[in-house]
Each structure stands twice: as structure tokens, then as C-alpha cells.
Amino acid sequence: MEFVLDPPHGIGPLRLGMTAEEARAALETLGPLTPTAFGELAQHLPSGLGFSVGFGVGPARDRVNAIEVWRPHERDVVRFRDVDVFGLPALEVVERLRCHVDLAPNEDDDGFTARDLYLALWRPFAADDDPDEEQGHFFQSVLLARPGYDDTPAEAAARLAAGGESGY
């Protein structure tokens, strides 16, 4: 199966801004939901591809504000701008995506984030010279969120004052 990242809208059947009930129904189109330890809304496909959704705070606490997708072991493909974000080495993904978006390295881990779109690519460590070290050579997850998802209170106030939306 192939899934296309579509920031700031969603991925596959999941859309940012959905209610919890809508997100549950969307995940169920991919297969039966598996209960999680903490009751999160998540789905794991037989290929290893996983999805989880996060919800906002305050008045938007019942709306999806983030969708995370984990790297599959086989078959399923996740693309952004026609780049296979899990199938290519991390640095090649970064190089190809930088032709389309402003992608910056994260300060606190070996991931990269396009803050304007809120598209974050993550891996636990860098192993760019060793393709056998899959967890560090390839991205392991991608997070798609509403613009403003990780704004500080001052950034959120400035975004609202400028007529933008705050992250759900």
C-alpha cells in the first residue's frame, strides 16, 4: 500500500482536525484497531507500518492535531513530494526534500523538521555510513502536525494576532 504525506492536511484516510470518532473510523478503514497500553488511538499494519494520532489541548482537545507514522518492515511506502521517506537513506531523503521545503536539523536528536509545514522526520541516531544499521541509516518515523504544533505561548499568540491558526 502507498500513503502520501499531505501537510497540513493529513496522510491517507487521516486528516488533521478530525474528531476522535472520525479518526477511529479512518484508522479502521486500514484494519481492526489494536488496543494500546495507554488507550491511544493507533494502528499497526501487518507490514509493520504504524499510525498514531495526537489530540490538541484546551477547546481543541477532541481534534487531531498530529499524526505519526512509523517505518514499515516491508511493502508499504510513505511518500512526500514523490520521495520515499522510509525506503531511502535519511540523508538522501533530506537532500531530495530540501529541493521543495526548508528542512532543518533538530537540535536535540538526529531528525529534521520543516517547521512551516510541520513535517518532522526522526531516527534515534545517525548511522549514515552503515546501511546495515537500519535504525540510524533510515528515518524511523514521520510526524505531520498542524502549523504551530510546538509553538511557545509567545509564538502561538503572535500566530493568532497575525490571523493564523494555533495548533490544535
N, C-alpha and C positions, 0 to 999 in steps of 0.2 A: 504494500500500500504506500502511496506517496501523500505527504502532507506539506502544504505551503504555508510558511510564516507570512502573515499579512498584518504587520504593525501599522497603525494602532488598533486594528480590528480583532484579530484572533488567529487561530490556526485550526484547520479542519472544521469540524462542527462547533468548536468552542469559540465564543465571542466575548470580548471584554464588555462589561456592563450587564451581562446576563444575570438573572436571579439564580439563586441556588437550585431551584427546581428546574429551570431551563438548562443549567449546566449539567445537572444529573441526567436529564433526558438526552442531552447531546452526547455525554460520555457513554450512555447505554446504547447509542447507535453503533458504537465500536465493539460492544460486547458486554457481558454481565460485569457489574461492578464488584470489586473485591473489597471487603471491609478492611480498614486500616486500624492500627493500634490506637490512634487518637481521633478516629472518626472523620479524617479528612476526605474530601471528595477527590478520588484518584482512580486511575485506570491503568492496568498493565496488560499489554497485548502479548500473545504468545511469542512474538519476535523479541520481546524484551523492551520494546518501546513503551515508555510510561508517560502518563499525563497527570498533572495535578493542578488544581485551581486554588487561588487565594482570594480572600474577600476583603473589602475595604473596612474602614473604621468609621465610627460615628454614624451619621444618617445613611451612609452607603455600605453599611456592614453586611447587607444581604446582596451585594452586587459583586460580580467577579472583577477583580482589579489586576490579577496576574494569572498567567498560565505558564506552567513549566513543563518542558518535555525532556525526557531522558533518552540517551543514546540506545538504539536497538542493537541486539546481537546479530541480527540478520534481517534480510528482506526489506523492511520498512525504510523509507527515505524521508528526510525532512529537508526542505529547500527554502532558501531565501534568495531572491534575485537570481534564480537558477543555479545556486551554489548548494551542493550537498553538505550541510553544516556538520554532519556526523561522519560522513564517508571519506572526507578529505582530511589530510593532516591540518592541525589547528592553524599553523602559520600560513598555510596556503588558503584556508578559509578567510583569514584576516586580510591577506593580500587581495584576494578577489573581491571581498565585500567593501574594502576601502575605495574601490572604484565607484561605489554607489552611496556610501554612508560614511559619516565621521565616526570611526570606531577607535576608541582609546583603550589602552591597557588599564586594568583595575589596579588600584594602589595596594589592595590587601590580599590579592590572590593572583593566579595565573590566567585569569579570564580577561575578556574585553567587553566593553559596553558602548553602544550607540545611544547616548542619553536622549537625543532628540526624538528617537523612535521608542525608546526604552526597550531595547533588544540587548540582552546580556548573554554572552557565551561563557561557559565555565568549564574548567578542568581542575583537578585537585593539585596538580603540579606540572611543570613543563618538562617534557622529555622529547624535545624537538628532533634530536638526532637518533632516536631509537624507536622505530615503528613497532617493535615488539612490545614496547611499554605502552599499551593502548590507552590507559587512563591518563597519561600525560601527553601522548602524541596527538590524540584526538580530543575534541571537545566532548564532554560527557553530558552536558545539559544546556538548554537554552531557555531563557526566561523572557516572556513577552508581557509587557505591562502597560498600563495607562501612562501617558506622559505625566510626570510629576509624582510617579510612584514612590520615589525615595527623596522627594524634596524635604528640605529642612522647613520648619514653620515659617521662616522668613521667605524662603523661595516659594512656598505654597501661597503666602499672602501676596507676593509680587505677581505670581501667575494669575491669581484671581483678579487682582487690580488691573492687570493688562487685558482682562477679558477671556483668559484661558480657563480650562477646567483644572481642578485639582485632581490628583489621582484618587480613584475610588477607594 
